[in-house]
Amino acid sequence: MSILVFIEISEGEIKKSSLEAVSYAAGIGGEVTAIAFGEASQEALAAAGKAGANKVLHVADEKYKQGNIQAYASALAAAVDTTGAETIVLAKSSLGDPVSARLAIKIGASLASNVTELPDTSNGFTVKRSIYTGKAFANVDLTEGKRIIGIKKNAAIIKEDGADAAVEAFAVNAEDADFKVKVTSQEKATGEILLPEADLVVSGGRGLKGPENWGMIEDLAKTLGAATGCSKPVSDMDWRPHHEHVGQTGIKVAPSLYIAVGISGAIQHLAGVNSSKYIVVINKDPEAPFFKAADYGIVGDAFEVVPKLTEAIKALNN
Ligand code: FAD
């Protein structure tokens, strides 16, 4: 089986979520070809081999640098033709989602996103996807024709035992229609670790009483090398910027560790954090719903617990 994987590049490196997609594809079994756009060294791209890719196609053309969705979908369709891929895998993301939808139309493929496990190929090709913001699962039959699989973060463990992949330039016959939308500039949020990609997140809720108390959240986050997040009311009240709002209507995070401080654990908040590997909850109310979703819980006053936790981690680091 030939499998094509769309890999996203950030600052010259393959994103972690895309390495997961490559390892997921390798787990299906078959010839895995990855395709990447924009600026990245041969060495950085070859690293996809460690995660399970046999080959990497690189679209280095300047025009493809800025994350143009239409152009990426057309280039992927061309790569599907070239490789004869029947299965296309990508990471669910703000770029992957619209690209996969457009690609599905272009190549007439079925599409399942939010996929959480390797497919069941014992009798056809069935994938399990998370639905209703993680409250339920659906098994989707993708046996017929071409299929696109958008995997949820942390759905696959990144393999590291492969050999470097061969990297080949891939030229696309770009059409003007693909570049109707022009990305005129891109700005990186300054300073902090970006929340959607963060491996560690410290998040605060209304229990922190006011923006003046965020110093201890930032201190803990800095000590851990974590990004900071918050609940919706906190950003609604302008205690924190909106790009930190985690949940159903905000950013969906998938870190290895999510520390929730003074957050009750409403379903809309949980919808944004339920892909985290480990959840630690600090709340003074032992009945707070968040404890049900937690791997570890500390019942206590955040104003006492958080500074002590930070000091203890600092002591470990020294
Ligand atoms: P609260 O519910 O007020 O909880 C504060 C918590 O802090 C309590 O559990 C309390 O015990 C604890 N606490 C208080 N003092 C201390 C202390 N000193 N030490 C330790 N703990 C303390 N919310 C989101 O977060 N994200 C979303 O994306 C989102 N989308 C929504 C979409 C819709 C359509 C709707 C209707 C709601 C949405 N909400 C969302 C809001 C959500 O329902 C909750 O109201 C919100 O998550 C509550 O935020 P909170 O936990 O910070 O505040």
py3Dmol code that shows the C-alpha trace and the ligand (Angstrom):
import py3Dmol

protein = """\
ATOM      1  CA  MET A   1       0.000   0.000   0.000  1.00  0.00           C
ATOM      2  CA  SER A   2       1.293   3.455  -0.865  1.00  0.00           C
ATOM      3  CA  ILE A   3       0.696   6.090   1.828  1.00  0.00           C
ATOM      4  CA  LEU A   4       1.264   9.820   1.484  1.00  0.00           C
ATOM      5  CA  VAL A   5       1.821  11.964   4.588  1.00  0.00           C
ATOM      6  CA  PHE A   6       1.524  15.750   4.617  1.00  0.00           C
ATOM      7  CA  ILE A   7       4.155  17.102   6.993  1.00  0.00           C
ATOM      8  CA  GLU A   8       4.147  20.626   8.376  1.00  0.00           C
ATOM      9  CA  ILE A   9       7.341  22.584   8.907  1.00  0.00           C
ATOM     10  CA  SER A  10       7.884  25.170  11.614  1.00  0.00           C
ATOM     11  CA  GLU A  11      11.105  27.173  11.749  1.00  0.00           C
ATOM     12  CA  GLY A  12      12.855  24.676   9.497  1.00  0.00           C
ATOM     13  CA  GLU A  13      11.905  21.603  11.543  1.00  0.00           C
ATOM     14  CA  ILE A  14       9.162  19.002  11.124  1.00  0.00           C
ATOM     15  CA  LYS A  15       6.391  19.611  13.649  1.00  0.00           C
ATOM     16  CA  LYS A  16       5.928  16.986  16.351  1.00  0.00           C
ATOM     17  CA  SER A  17       2.320  16.394  15.258  1.00  0.00           C
ATOM     18  CA  SER A  18       3.540  15.640  11.722  1.00  0.00           C
ATOM     19  CA  LEU A  19       6.132  13.161  13.019  1.00  0.00           C
ATOM     20  CA  GLU A  20       3.215  11.465  14.790  1.00  0.00           C
ATOM     21  CA  ALA A  21       1.397  11.343  11.432  1.00  0.00           C
ATOM     22  CA  VAL A  22       4.452   9.740   9.787  1.00  0.00           C
ATOM     23  CA  SER A  23       4.712   7.116  12.539  1.00  0.00           C
ATOM     24  CA  TYR A  24       0.974   6.480  12.304  1.00  0.00           C
ATOM     25  CA  ALA A  25       1.365   5.882   8.536  1.00  0.00           C
ATOM     26  CA  ALA A  26       4.294   3.539   9.153  1.00  0.00           C
ATOM     27  CA  GLY A  27       2.106   1.685  11.646  1.00  0.00           C
ATOM     28  CA  ILE A  28      -0.478   1.026   8.914  1.00  0.00           C
ATOM     29  CA  GLY A  29       2.270  -0.648   6.887  1.00  0.00           C
ATOM     30  CA  GLY A  30       3.350  -0.002   3.305  1.00  0.00           C
ATOM     31  CA  GLU A  31       5.491   2.485   1.396  1.00  0.00           C
ATOM     32  CA  VAL A  32       5.372   5.802   3.258  1.00  0.00           C
ATOM     33  CA  THR A  33       6.128   8.979   1.287  1.00  0.00           C
ATOM     34  CA  ALA A  34       6.041  12.291   3.119  1.00  0.00           C
ATOM     35  CA  ILE A  35       5.586  15.653   1.434  1.00  0.00           C
ATOM     36  CA  ALA A  36       6.769  18.961   2.892  1.00  0.00           C
ATOM     37  CA  PHE A  37       6.549  22.576   1.762  1.00  0.00           C
ATOM     38  CA  GLY A  38       8.759  25.577   2.381  1.00  0.00           C
ATOM     39  CA  GLU A  39      12.114  26.186   3.983  1.00  0.00           C
ATOM     40  CA  ALA A  40      13.776  23.183   5.557  1.00  0.00           C
ATOM     41  CA  SER A  41      17.218  21.630   5.227  1.00  0.00           C
ATOM     42  CA  GLN A  42      17.743  18.201   3.647  1.00  0.00           C
ATOM     43  CA  GLU A  43      18.894  17.009   7.049  1.00  0.00           C
ATOM     44  CA  ALA A  44      15.724  18.212   8.816  1.00  0.00           C
ATOM     45  CA  LEU A  45      13.524  16.566   6.173  1.00  0.00           C
ATOM     46  CA  ALA A  46      15.506  13.312   6.143  1.00  0.00           C
ATOM     47  CA  ALA A  47      14.656  13.018   9.849  1.00  0.00           C
ATOM     48  CA  ALA A  48      11.128  11.986   8.791  1.00  0.00           C
ATOM     49  CA  GLY A  49      12.801   8.660   8.010  1.00  0.00           C
ATOM     50  CA  LYS A  50      13.486   8.055  11.691  1.00  0.00           C
ATOM     51  CA  ALA A  51       9.745   8.317  12.313  1.00  0.00           C
ATOM     52  CA  GLY A  52       9.002   5.831   9.521  1.00  0.00           C
ATOM     53  CA  ALA A  53       9.005   7.608   6.128  1.00  0.00           C
ATOM     54  CA  ASN A  54      10.749   5.881   3.216  1.00  0.00           C
ATOM     55  CA  LYS A  55      10.976   9.038   1.129  1.00  0.00           C
ATOM     56  CA  VAL A  56      10.332  12.769   1.473  1.00  0.00           C
ATOM     57  CA  LEU A  57       9.126  14.945  -1.410  1.00  0.00           C
ATOM     58  CA  HIS A  58      10.111  18.585  -0.929  1.00  0.00           C
ATOM     59  CA  VAL A  59       8.275  21.481  -2.570  1.00  0.00           C
ATOM     60  CA  ALA A  60      10.867  24.171  -2.039  1.00  0.00           C
ATOM     61  CA  ASP A  61       9.310  26.766  -4.385  1.00  0.00           C
ATOM     62  CA  GLU A  62       9.122  30.154  -2.600  1.00  0.00           C
ATOM     63  CA  LYS A  63       5.435  30.401  -3.437  1.00  0.00           C
ATOM     64  CA  TYR A  64       4.636  27.488  -1.122  1.00  0.00           C
ATOM     65  CA  LYS A  65       6.405  29.004   1.869  1.00  0.00           C
ATOM     66  CA  GLN A  66       3.469  30.816   3.402  1.00  0.00           C
ATOM     67  CA  GLY A  67       0.980  28.037   4.106  1.00  0.00           C
ATOM     68  CA  ASN A  68      -1.414  28.650   1.208  1.00  0.00           C
ATOM     69  CA  ILE A  69      -4.220  26.128   1.673  1.00  0.00           C
ATOM     70  CA  GLN A  70      -5.452  25.918  -1.938  1.00  0.00           C
ATOM     71  CA  ALA A  71      -1.938  25.540  -3.294  1.00  0.00           C
ATOM     72  CA  TYR A  72      -1.065  22.838  -0.769  1.00  0.00           C
ATOM     73  CA  ALA A  73      -4.218  20.866  -1.630  1.00  0.00           C
ATOM     74  CA  SER A  74      -3.379  21.022  -5.363  1.00  0.00           C
ATOM     75  CA  ALA A  75       0.221  19.981  -4.763  1.00  0.00           C
ATOM     76  CA  LEU A  76      -0.922  17.098  -2.566  1.00  0.00           C
ATOM     77  CA  ALA A  77      -3.335  15.972  -5.290  1.00  0.00           C
ATOM     78  CA  ALA A  78      -0.389  15.947  -7.732  1.00  0.00           C
ATOM     79  CA  ALA A  79       1.661  13.929  -5.226  1.00  0.00           C
ATOM     80  CA  VAL A  80      -1.211  11.438  -4.840  1.00  0.00           C
ATOM     81  CA  ASP A  81      -1.081  10.951  -8.627  1.00  0.00           C
ATOM     82  CA  THR A  82       2.696  10.555  -8.681  1.00  0.00           C
ATOM     83  CA  THR A  83       2.905   8.126  -5.769  1.00  0.00           C
ATOM     84  CA  GLY A  84      -0.328   6.254  -6.481  1.00  0.00           C
ATOM     85  CA  ALA A  85      -1.224   6.719  -2.814  1.00  0.00           C
ATOM     86  CA  GLU A  86      -4.581   5.360  -1.710  1.00  0.00           C
ATOM     87  CA  THR A  87      -4.212   6.515   1.862  1.00  0.00           C
ATOM     88  CA  ILE A  88      -3.257  10.059   2.863  1.00  0.00           C
ATOM     89  CA  VAL A  89      -2.381  10.827   6.468  1.00  0.00           C
ATOM     90  CA  LEU A  90      -1.975  14.206   8.125  1.00  0.00           C
ATOM     91  CA  ALA A  91      -2.102  15.743  11.576  1.00  0.00           C
ATOM     92  CA  LYS A  92      -5.322  17.441  12.592  1.00  0.00           C
ATOM     93  CA  SER A  93      -4.376  21.121  12.811  1.00  0.00           C
ATOM     94  CA  SER A  94      -5.471  24.578  11.724  1.00  0.00           C
ATOM     95  CA  LEU A  95      -3.604  23.943   8.456  1.00  0.00           C
ATOM     96  CA  GLY A  96      -4.229  20.199   8.108  1.00  0.00           C
ATOM     97  CA  ASP A  97      -8.015  20.459   8.475  1.00  0.00           C
ATOM     98  CA  PRO A  98      -8.745  22.853   5.580  1.00  0.00           C
ATOM     99  CA  VAL A  99      -6.082  21.259   3.380  1.00  0.00           C
ATOM    100  CA  SER A 100      -7.582  17.794   3.902  1.00  0.00           C
ATOM    101  CA  ALA A 101     -11.122  18.988   3.143  1.00  0.00           C
ATOM    102  CA  ARG A 102     -10.014  20.573  -0.149  1.00  0.00           C
ATOM    103  CA  LEU A 103      -7.895  17.568  -1.053  1.00  0.00           C
ATOM    104  CA  ALA A 104     -10.841  15.222  -0.431  1.00  0.00           C
ATOM    105  CA  ILE A 105     -12.922  17.148  -2.982  1.00  0.00           C
ATOM    106  CA  LYS A 106     -10.088  17.285  -5.515  1.00  0.00           C
ATOM    107  CA  ILE A 107      -9.314  13.559  -5.491  1.00  0.00           C
ATOM    108  CA  GLY A 108     -12.777  12.251  -4.562  1.00  0.00           C
ATOM    109  CA  ALA A 109     -11.547  10.676  -1.344  1.00  0.00           C
ATOM    110  CA  SER A 110     -13.375   9.891   1.871  1.00  0.00           C
ATOM    111  CA  LEU A 111     -12.141  11.827   4.896  1.00  0.00           C
ATOM    112  CA  ALA A 112     -12.052  11.009   8.598  1.00  0.00           C
ATOM    113  CA  SER A 113     -10.497  13.491  10.997  1.00  0.00           C
ATOM    114  CA  ASN A 114      -9.835  13.300  14.748  1.00  0.00           C
ATOM    115  CA  VAL A 115      -8.728   9.699  14.325  1.00  0.00           C
ATOM    116  CA  THR A 116      -7.362   8.261  17.559  1.00  0.00           C
ATOM    117  CA  GLU A 117      -6.027   4.799  16.706  1.00  0.00           C
ATOM    118  CA  LEU A 118      -4.452   2.772  13.928  1.00  0.00           C
ATOM    119  CA  PRO A 119      -7.051   1.392  11.483  1.00  0.00           C
ATOM    120  CA  ASP A 120      -8.600  -2.026  11.770  1.00  0.00           C
ATOM    121  CA  THR A 121      -7.680  -3.680   8.458  1.00  0.00           C
ATOM    122  CA  SER A 122      -8.880  -7.179   9.369  1.00  0.00           C
ATOM    123  CA  ASN A 123     -12.003  -6.778   7.232  1.00  0.00           C
ATOM    124  CA  GLY A 124     -11.652  -3.676   5.064  1.00  0.00           C
ATOM    125  CA  PHE A 125     -10.348  -0.393   6.486  1.00  0.00           C
ATOM    126  CA  THR A 126     -12.076   1.047   9.555  1.00  0.00           C
ATOM    127  CA  VAL A 127     -10.857   3.929  11.703  1.00  0.00           C
ATOM    128  CA  LYS A 128     -11.955   5.106  15.110  1.00  0.00           C
ATOM    129  CA  ARG A 129     -12.542   8.834  15.435  1.00  0.00           C
ATOM    130  CA  SER A 130     -13.338  11.024  18.379  1.00  0.00           C
ATOM    131  CA  ILE A 131     -16.670  12.876  18.097  1.00  0.00           C
ATOM    132  CA  TYR A 132     -18.760  15.298  20.190  1.00  0.00           C
ATOM    133  CA  THR A 133     -15.601  17.019  21.510  1.00  0.00           C
ATOM    134  CA  GLY A 134     -14.189  13.785  22.851  1.00  0.00           C
ATOM    135  CA  LYS A 135     -17.344  12.523  24.542  1.00  0.00           C
ATOM    136  CA  ALA A 136     -17.850   9.589  22.152  1.00  0.00           C
ATOM    137  CA  PHE A 137     -16.170   7.594  19.389  1.00  0.00           C
ATOM    138  CA  ALA A 138     -17.357   6.565  15.942  1.00  0.00           C
ATOM    139  CA  ASN A 139     -16.013   3.727  13.816  1.00  0.00           C
ATOM    140  CA  VAL A 140     -15.859   4.839  10.191  1.00  0.00           C
ATOM    141  CA  ASP A 141     -15.573   2.476   7.243  1.00  0.00           C
ATOM    142  CA  LEU A 142     -13.084   3.848   4.702  1.00  0.00           C
ATOM    143  CA  THR A 143     -12.670   0.650   2.725  1.00  0.00           C
ATOM    144  CA  GLU A 144     -13.835   2.006  -0.629  1.00  0.00           C
ATOM    145  CA  GLY A 145     -11.568   4.209  -2.746  1.00  0.00           C
ATOM    146  CA  LYS A 146      -9.015   6.753  -1.616  1.00  0.00           C
ATOM    147  CA  ARG A 147      -9.106   7.842   2.008  1.00  0.00           C
ATOM    148  CA  ILE A 148      -7.716  10.755   4.020  1.00  0.00           C
ATOM    149  CA  ILE A 149      -7.022  10.309   7.720  1.00  0.00           C
ATOM    150  CA  GLY A 150      -6.519  13.322  10.000  1.00  0.00           C
ATOM    151  CA  ILE A 151      -5.027  12.078  13.247  1.00  0.00           C
ATOM    152  CA  LYS A 152      -5.600  13.613  16.631  1.00  0.00           C
ATOM    153  CA  LYS A 153      -2.553  14.781  18.579  1.00  0.00           C
ATOM    154  CA  ASN A 154      -0.958  12.030  20.678  1.00  0.00           C
ATOM    155  CA  ALA A 155      -2.727   9.372  18.555  1.00  0.00           C
ATOM    156  CA  ALA A 156       0.622   7.813  17.669  1.00  0.00           C
ATOM    157  CA  ILE A 157       3.947   7.364  19.408  1.00  0.00           C
ATOM    158  CA  ILE A 158       6.782   8.844  17.357  1.00  0.00           C
ATOM    159  CA  LYS A 159       9.147   6.135  16.150  1.00  0.00           C
ATOM    160  CA  GLU A 160      12.823   6.990  16.316  1.00  0.00           C
ATOM    161  CA  ASP A 161      14.438   3.834  15.030  1.00  0.00           C
ATOM    162  CA  GLY A 162      14.181   4.365  11.268  1.00  0.00           C
ATOM    163  CA  ALA A 163      16.997   5.373   8.903  1.00  0.00           C
ATOM    164  CA  ASP A 164      17.189   8.834   7.332  1.00  0.00           C
ATOM    165  CA  ALA A 165      14.777   9.107   4.395  1.00  0.00           C
ATOM    166  CA  ALA A 166      15.795  10.028   0.862  1.00  0.00           C
ATOM    167  CA  VAL A 167      14.748  13.608   0.064  1.00  0.00           C
ATOM    168  CA  GLU A 168      13.628  14.472  -3.478  1.00  0.00           C
ATOM    169  CA  ALA A 169      12.623  17.818  -4.936  1.00  0.00           C
ATOM    170  CA  PHE A 170       8.993  17.803  -6.064  1.00  0.00           C
ATOM    171  CA  ALA A 171       7.974  20.268  -8.734  1.00  0.00           C
ATOM    172  CA  VAL A 172       4.324  21.274  -8.976  1.00  0.00           C
ATOM    173  CA  ASN A 173       2.686  22.860 -12.018  1.00  0.00           C
ATOM    174  CA  ALA A 174       1.356  25.775 -10.016  1.00  0.00           C
ATOM    175  CA  GLU A 175      -1.812  27.386 -11.324  1.00  0.00           C
ATOM    176  CA  ASP A 176      -2.678  31.037 -10.673  1.00  0.00           C
ATOM    177  CA  ALA A 177      -6.073  29.946  -9.289  1.00  0.00           C
ATOM    178  CA  ASP A 178      -4.256  28.256  -6.409  1.00  0.00           C
ATOM    179  CA  PHE A 179      -2.772  31.548  -5.294  1.00  0.00           C
ATOM    180  CA  LYS A 180      -5.882  33.713  -5.216  1.00  0.00           C
ATOM    181  CA  VAL A 181      -5.524  33.998  -1.472  1.00  0.00           C
ATOM    182  CA  LYS A 182      -2.291  35.778  -0.729  1.00  0.00           C
ATOM    183  CA  VAL A 183      -0.607  35.513   2.644  1.00  0.00           C
ATOM    184  CA  THR A 184       0.965  38.940   2.861  1.00  0.00           C
ATOM    185  CA  SER A 185       2.791  38.487   6.154  1.00  0.00           C
ATOM    186  CA  GLN A 186       3.047  36.198   9.124  1.00  0.00           C
ATOM    187  CA  GLU A 187       3.782  37.224  12.665  1.00  0.00           C
ATOM    188  CA  LYS A 188       4.947  34.978  15.420  1.00  0.00           C
ATOM    189  CA  ALA A 189       3.495  35.582  18.867  1.00  0.00           C
ATOM    190  CA  THR A 190       6.426  36.935  20.800  1.00  0.00           C
ATOM    191  CA  GLY A 191       8.071  35.623  23.910  1.00  0.00           C
ATOM    192  CA  GLU A 192       6.093  32.664  25.063  1.00  0.00           C
ATOM    193  CA  ILE A 193       6.019  29.039  24.000  1.00  0.00           C
ATOM    194  CA  LEU A 194       3.158  28.613  21.537  1.00  0.00           C
ATOM    195  CA  LEU A 195       0.162  26.974  23.192  1.00  0.00           C
ATOM    196  CA  PRO A 196      -1.111  24.675  20.375  1.00  0.00           C
ATOM    197  CA  GLU A 197       2.291  23.021  20.057  1.00  0.00           C
ATOM    198  CA  ALA A 198       3.329  23.097  23.721  1.00  0.00           C
ATOM    199  CA  ASP A 199       4.429  19.894  25.404  1.00  0.00           C
ATOM    200  CA  LEU A 200       3.800  21.328  28.864  1.00  0.00           C
ATOM    201  CA  VAL A 201       1.000  23.733  29.776  1.00  0.00           C
ATOM    202  CA  VAL A 202       0.159  25.540  33.015  1.00  0.00           C
ATOM    203  CA  SER A 203      -3.350  26.964  32.891  1.00  0.00           C
ATOM    204  CA  GLY A 204      -5.231  29.202  35.307  1.00  0.00           C
ATOM    205  CA  GLY A 205      -8.928  29.791  35.935  1.00  0.00           C
ATOM    206  CA  ARG A 206     -11.256  32.117  37.760  1.00  0.00           C
ATOM    207  CA  GLY A 207     -10.031  30.634  41.045  1.00  0.00           C
ATOM    208  CA  LEU A 208      -6.980  32.877  40.715  1.00  0.00           C
ATOM    209  CA  LYS A 209      -9.213  35.881  41.521  1.00  0.00           C
ATOM    210  CA  GLY A 210      -7.578  38.430  39.229  1.00  0.00           C
ATOM    211  CA  PRO A 211      -4.868  39.175  36.640  1.00  0.00           C
ATOM    212  CA  GLU A 212      -2.531  40.488  39.345  1.00  0.00           C
ATOM    213  CA  ASN A 213      -2.124  36.901  40.604  1.00  0.00           C
ATOM    214  CA  TRP A 214      -0.816  35.444  37.340  1.00  0.00           C
ATOM    215  CA  GLY A 215       2.808  35.926  38.405  1.00  0.00           C
ATOM    216  CA  MET A 216       2.799  32.572  40.175  1.00  0.00           C
ATOM    217  CA  ILE A 217       1.351  30.815  37.080  1.00  0.00           C
ATOM    218  CA  GLU A 218       4.045  32.393  34.890  1.00  0.00           C
ATOM    219  CA  ASP A 219       6.725  31.505  37.407  1.00  0.00           C
ATOM    220  CA  LEU A 220       5.637  27.853  37.474  1.00  0.00           C
ATOM    221  CA  ALA A 221       5.389  27.783  33.674  1.00  0.00           C
ATOM    222  CA  LYS A 222       8.840  29.339  33.279  1.00  0.00           C
ATOM    223  CA  THR A 223      10.370  26.893  35.737  1.00  0.00           C
ATOM    224  CA  LEU A 224       8.933  23.968  33.772  1.00  0.00           C
ATOM    225  CA  GLY A 225       9.515  25.467  30.319  1.00  0.00           C
ATOM    226  CA  ALA A 226       5.741  25.390  29.801  1.00  0.00           C
ATOM    227  CA  ALA A 227       3.250  27.530  27.887  1.00  0.00           C
ATOM    228  CA  THR A 228       0.525  29.364  29.810  1.00  0.00           C
ATOM    229  CA  GLY A 229      -3.191  28.904  29.180  1.00  0.00           C
ATOM    230  CA  CYS A 230      -6.437  29.935  30.828  1.00  0.00           C
ATOM    231  CA  SER A 231     -10.170  29.224  31.003  1.00  0.00           C
ATOM    232  CA  LYS A 232     -12.671  31.161  28.872  1.00  0.00           C
ATOM    233  CA  PRO A 233     -14.001  33.536  31.575  1.00  0.00           C
ATOM    234  CA  VAL A 234     -10.435  34.551  32.336  1.00  0.00           C
ATOM    235  CA  SER A 235      -9.811  35.680  28.766  1.00  0.00           C
ATOM    236  CA  ASP A 236     -13.355  37.124  28.502  1.00  0.00           C
ATOM    237  CA  MET A 237     -12.569  39.341  31.487  1.00  0.00           C
ATOM    238  CA  ASP A 238      -9.265  40.338  29.840  1.00  0.00           C
ATOM    239  CA  TRP A 239      -7.231  38.922  32.703  1.00  0.00           C
ATOM    240  CA  ARG A 240      -5.294  37.082  29.999  1.00  0.00           C
ATOM    241  CA  PRO A 241      -5.001  37.428  26.181  1.00  0.00           C
ATOM    242  CA  HIS A 242      -7.547  35.546  24.056  1.00  0.00           C
ATOM    243  CA  HIS A 243      -4.891  33.401  22.402  1.00  0.00           C
ATOM    244  CA  GLU A 244      -4.435  31.659  25.780  1.00  0.00           C
ATOM    245  CA  HIS A 245      -8.089  30.577  26.027  1.00  0.00           C
ATOM    246  CA  VAL A 246      -8.231  26.770  26.141  1.00  0.00           C
ATOM    247  CA  GLY A 247     -11.338  24.705  25.426  1.00  0.00           C
ATOM    248  CA  GLN A 248     -14.122  23.931  23.022  1.00  0.00           C
ATOM    249  CA  THR A 249     -14.286  27.517  21.779  1.00  0.00           C
ATOM    250  CA  GLY A 250     -10.577  28.188  22.221  1.00  0.00           C
ATOM    251  CA  ILE A 251      -7.293  26.389  21.641  1.00  0.00           C
ATOM    252  CA  LYS A 252      -7.269  22.597  21.825  1.00  0.00           C
ATOM    253  CA  VAL A 253      -4.064  21.508  23.482  1.00  0.00           C
ATOM    254  CA  ALA A 254      -2.444  18.083  23.588  1.00  0.00           C
ATOM    255  CA  PRO A 255       0.595  18.387  25.846  1.00  0.00           C
ATOM    256  CA  SER A 256       2.338  15.630  27.768  1.00  0.00           C
ATOM    257  CA  LEU A 257       1.371  17.494  30.933  1.00  0.00           C
ATOM    258  CA  TYR A 258      -1.499  19.913  31.570  1.00  0.00           C
ATOM    259  CA  ILE A 259      -1.582  21.590  34.982  1.00  0.00           C
ATOM    260  CA  ALA A 260      -4.954  23.227  35.731  1.00  0.00           C
ATOM    261  CA  VAL A 261      -4.980  25.725  38.576  1.00  0.00           C
ATOM    262  CA  GLY A 262      -8.272  27.065  39.942  1.00  0.00           C
ATOM    263  CA  ILE A 263     -10.279  25.753  36.985  1.00  0.00           C
ATOM    264  CA  SER A 264     -13.528  23.924  37.773  1.00  0.00           C
ATOM    265  CA  GLY A 265     -13.408  21.540  34.792  1.00  0.00           C
ATOM    266  CA  ALA A 266     -16.568  22.411  32.853  1.00  0.00           C
ATOM    267  CA  ILE A 267     -17.147  20.150  29.822  1.00  0.00           C
ATOM    268  CA  GLN A 268     -16.351  23.013  27.466  1.00  0.00           C
ATOM    269  CA  HIS A 269     -12.927  23.401  29.069  1.00  0.00           C
ATOM    270  CA  LEU A 270     -12.289  19.635  29.147  1.00  0.00           C
ATOM    271  CA  ALA A 271     -13.064  19.465  25.415  1.00  0.00           C
ATOM    272  CA  GLY A 272      -9.838  21.388  24.806  1.00  0.00           C
ATOM    273  CA  VAL A 273      -7.583  19.350  27.088  1.00  0.00           C
ATOM    274  CA  ASN A 274      -8.752  15.755  26.848  1.00  0.00           C
ATOM    275  CA  SER A 275      -5.920  14.767  24.499  1.00  0.00           C
ATOM    276  CA  SER A 276      -3.329  15.602  27.175  1.00  0.00           C
ATOM    277  CA  LYS A 277      -1.227  12.648  28.326  1.00  0.00           C
ATOM    278  CA  TYR A 278      -1.298  13.633  31.995  1.00  0.00           C
ATOM    279  CA  ILE A 279      -3.560  16.106  33.751  1.00  0.00           C
ATOM    280  CA  VAL A 280      -2.764  17.576  37.156  1.00  0.00           C
ATOM    281  CA  VAL A 281      -5.510  19.553  38.877  1.00  0.00           C
ATOM    282  CA  ILE A 282      -4.998  22.018  41.718  1.00  0.00           C
ATOM    283  CA  ASN A 283      -8.311  23.133  43.228  1.00  0.00           C
ATOM    284  CA  LYS A 284      -9.474  23.948  46.728  1.00  0.00           C
ATOM    285  CA  ASP A 285     -12.839  22.232  46.176  1.00  0.00           C
ATOM    286  CA  PRO A 286     -12.517  18.434  46.428  1.00  0.00           C
ATOM    287  CA  GLU A 287     -15.805  18.141  44.478  1.00  0.00           C
ATOM    288  CA  ALA A 288     -14.523  20.144  41.480  1.00  0.00           C
ATOM    289  CA  PRO A 289     -15.466  18.146  38.335  1.00  0.00           C
ATOM    290  CA  PHE A 290     -11.930  18.490  36.949  1.00  0.00           C
ATOM    291  CA  PHE A 291     -10.677  15.927  39.487  1.00  0.00           C
ATOM    292  CA  LYS A 292     -12.644  13.225  37.618  1.00  0.00           C
ATOM    293  CA  ALA A 293     -10.557  13.882  34.496  1.00  0.00           C
ATOM    294  CA  ALA A 294      -7.270  14.241  36.412  1.00  0.00           C
ATOM    295  CA  ASP A 295      -4.408  11.776  36.643  1.00  0.00           C
ATOM    296  CA  TYR A 296      -3.152  13.576  39.747  1.00  0.00           C
ATOM    297  CA  GLY A 297      -5.045  16.004  41.954  1.00  0.00           C
ATOM    298  CA  ILE A 298      -4.012  18.389  44.709  1.00  0.00           C
ATOM    299  CA  VAL A 299      -6.861  19.615  46.908  1.00  0.00           C
ATOM    300  CA  GLY A 300      -5.616  22.912  48.262  1.00  0.00           C
ATOM    301  CA  ASP A 301      -5.434  26.660  47.966  1.00  0.00           C
ATOM    302  CA  ALA A 302      -3.597  27.560  44.762  1.00  0.00           C
ATOM    303  CA  PHE A 303      -1.959  30.516  46.517  1.00  0.00           C
ATOM    304  CA  GLU A 304      -0.225  28.081  48.875  1.00  0.00           C
ATOM    305  CA  VAL A 305       0.275  25.079  46.574  1.00  0.00           C
ATOM    306  CA  VAL A 306       1.618  26.726  43.397  1.00  0.00           C
ATOM    307  CA  PRO A 307       4.554  28.654  44.957  1.00  0.00           C
ATOM    308  CA  LYS A 308       5.571  25.531  46.905  1.00  0.00           C
ATOM    309  CA  LEU A 309       5.381  23.411  43.759  1.00  0.00           C
ATOM    310  CA  THR A 310       7.506  25.937  41.864  1.00  0.00           C
ATOM    311  CA  GLU A 311      10.127  26.025  44.644  1.00  0.00           C
ATOM    312  CA  ALA A 312      10.236  22.215  44.735  1.00  0.00           C
ATOM    313  CA  ILE A 313      10.787  22.029  40.949  1.00  0.00           C
ATOM    314  CA  LYS A 314      13.462  24.745  41.134  1.00  0.00           C
ATOM    315  CA  ALA A 315      15.222  22.750  43.858  1.00  0.00           C
ATOM    316  CA  LEU A 316      15.099  19.629  41.638  1.00  0.00           C
ATOM    317  CA  ASN A 317      16.554  21.604  38.716  1.00  0.00           C
ATOM    318  CA  ASN A 318      19.498  22.828  40.790  1.00  0.00           C
TER     319      ASN A 318
END
"""
ligand_1 = """\
53
FAD
P -15.162 28.651 37.661
O -16.168 27.704 37.119
O -15.661 29.835 38.403
O -14.212 27.789 38.598
C -13.214 28.326 39.403
C -12.597 27.177 40.171
O -11.556 27.681 40.976
C -13.579 26.461 41.119
O -13.555 25.058 40.867
C -13.048 26.769 42.514
O -13.203 25.692 43.426
C -11.583 26.999 42.214
N -10.927 27.892 43.191
C -11.394 29.050 43.729
N -10.473 29.593 44.545
C -9.411 28.751 44.538
C -8.156 28.754 45.179
N -7.791 29.751 45.999
N -7.317 27.726 44.954
C -7.654 26.712 44.143
N -8.837 26.647 43.489
C -9.685 27.662 43.676
N -14.806 27.502 29.177
C -13.532 27.269 28.880
O -12.643 27.256 29.765
N -13.176 27.088 27.585
C -14.049 27.089 26.548
O -13.662 26.919 25.395
C -15.429 27.324 26.854
N -16.333 27.343 25.870
C -17.667 27.498 26.219
C -18.639 27.437 25.211
C -19.957 27.577 25.546
C -20.986 27.503 24.454
C -20.339 27.782 26.894
C -21.797 27.915 27.267
C -19.393 27.860 27.870
C -18.045 27.738 27.560
N -17.048 27.798 28.539
C -15.770 27.552 28.217
C -17.357 28.197 29.930
C -17.455 27.004 30.857
O -18.764 26.478 30.838
C -17.119 27.418 32.305
O -17.983 28.451 32.705
C -15.692 27.887 32.496
O -14.778 26.919 31.960
C -15.394 28.101 33.968
O -14.144 28.679 34.112
P -13.308 28.492 35.457
O -13.188 27.043 35.750
O -12.080 29.302 35.335
O -14.229 29.225 36.536
"""
view = py3Dmol.view(width=600, height=400)
view.addModel(protein, "pdb")
view.setStyle({"model": 0}, {"cartoon": {"style": "trace"}})
view.addModel(ligand_1, "xyz")
view.setStyle({"model": 1}, {"stick": {}})
view.zoomTo()
view.show()
